[in-house]
Amino acid sequence: MPTAARRRLPLLVTLLVAGLLAALVVWPQLIGAERWQGMALLISFRAPVAIGCAALAVVAGIVALLRRRAAVALGLAIALGAAALGNGAVLLARGFGGSTAEGDLTVALWNTYGGGAPPEAIARLVRESGADVVSLPETDADAAAEVVGILERDGIRMTAATVDAAPGDRPVPTSLLVADALGPYVLDPAAGSTPGAPSGVWRPVDGTGPTLVAAHPLPPLPFIIDEWSTGINWVAAQCTGPDVIVAGDLNSTLDHLSGLGRDGAAVGECRDAAQQAGAAARGTWPTSMPAALAAPIDHVLVGSAWIVRGFEVRTDFDDAGSDHRPVVAVLSRR
């Protein structure tokens, strides 16, 4: 092998190997790695990954300039820089915005951290947002009833319903509040639930109005990742028909939900409200991280009968006691 070729070989090998890894970090959907253990957690935090890759690219670039294994360092600097730019581009495309607007229906969602956020804070969210539907993962029946009582004293009439965990599952219920103006709703037991943590499907008694789904799949942690995957598949299965609204802590970003959509939709036949509003990069968990760095895992999904008018991640509840931020979506009938 010529001397010049031998000198370029380390650079080429490094670029090939590191470039493949960088591509995997930017778009794991290329090989279906978005649901792999480890990778599922990593890509939940694209912004920190982008910052970390950029910092390592600078270090590798400095090493290359000092000519210590310059070829390998240069290859790493290029690959890491590409990973940083790629993740940044995905985040910018999804958007850090958010807006409020007028519409026909307002949907709020808040994982209250097992009751960490008190009923008074939930009632405040409902009052300020004007929510007609409120999905409350990790909120029990007593807390939901207390919220209804607080709101009733303010002249806001809502009805609460709760699904409890199955025996052996995590003891975290999921509640739903529905404005009385929408009419009575009933839980559909035939729809089933996500494994490990409860979710529910409520349908209007008179058949008029959207089907409402309050969802809470398990997180993609070791030993329960299969249950997590089954849970988000269940969510996708509920997104059938135009008049459905799903609101829940899905423990998933748009990356994890990739491949579950049909006919151009994001999940099943539903579109993601945050994505439609250009706010899908704003993180909702944990509140200890800025929204620009946190994981956007709380979602409102809507069927084709609904247009997204506005979507916002509420950072003004960060000190309310939950590790999740509430989100609010404003919808209009198409």
Residue, then its C-alpha position, 0 to 999 in steps of 0.5 A: m500500500p502506498t505511503a499516502a494511502r496508509r496515512r489516509l487509512p486511519l482518517l477514512v476508517t474513523l470517518l466510516v465508523a464514527g459517521l455511522l454512529a453519528a447517523l444512528v444518533v441523529w436518525p435511529q429510525l434508519i435501522g429501527a433503533e429508536r426502540w432499542q434499550g439505551m438508544a430509546l433513552l438517549i434520543s429522548f434528550r436530543a438537545p443535550v446530545a447535540i450539545g455534548c456532541a458539539a463539545l466533544a467535536v471541539v475537543a477532538g478538533i483541538v487534539a487534531l490541531l496538536r497532531r496527536r493521532a491527528a487523523v483519528a481525532l480529525g475524523l472524530a471531530i467531523a463525525l461528532g460535529a455532524a451529529a451535533l448539527g444533525n440533532g440541532a436540525v431535527l430540533l429546529a424543524r420540530g420547533f421550540g415555539g408554541s402559541t395560544a389561540e381561540g378554538d372550539l375545544t381546549v385540551a390540557l394534559w398534566n402528569t401530576y407525579g403521583g399527586g405531587a401537584p395538588p388539586e389547587a394547582i390542577a384547578r388553576l391550570v383548568r381556570e387559566s387555560g379554559a380547558d374542556v378536557v383534562s388528562l391527568p396521569e398519576t392523579d387518583a379519584d380523590a384528587a380528581a373529585e377535589v379538583v371538580g369541587i374547587l372548580e364548581r365553586d368557581g362556576i366551572r362544571m366538570t365531571a371526573a372519571t378514573v381508571d386504576a392500575a390492574p393488580g400487580d401494575r404500578p399503583v398510579p391511576t389515570s384520571l380524566l376531567v370532562a366539561d359538563a357542556l360536552g355531555p356525559y362520557v362513559l369508559d369503554p372497558a373493551a378498549g383495554s389499557t396500556p400494560g403496567a400503568p392504566s390508560g382509558v378510552w371514554r366515549p360520548v353516551d349519545g354518540t355525539g362528540p370526540t372519543l377521548v383517550a387518557a394514556h400513560p404507557l410505561p417508560p422505556l426502562p430496563f426490564i419493562i421496555d417491551e411493555w413500553s413498546t406494547g403501550i405506545n402500540w396500544v396508543a396508536a391503535q386508539c387513533t382510528g377514525p377522525d373524531v378521536i383525541v388522545a392526551g397523555d404522558l406517552n413516555s415517548t418523543l416523536d422519534h419513538l412514535s416513528g413508523l406508527g402513523r398511517d397516511g401521513a399522520a404521526v400516530g395511527e390516524c392522528r397528528d401530533a398537536a405540538q408538531q402541528a404548532g411548531a412546538a414539538a422540541r419543547g421538553t415537558w420532563p423533567t421540570s428540573m431541566p429547561a424546556a429547551l433541553a428536556a424531553p418532549i414526552d407529553h402529547v396531545l394527538v388529534g384525528s382528522a376532524w380537528i385542526v390545531r389552533g395552538f399548543e403551549v408547554r406551560t413552564d409557569f407550573d414548574d414549582a407546583g410539585s410535579d416533575h412534568r410540565p402541563v401542556v395545553a392544545v387548542l383545537s377547532r372542528r374542521 
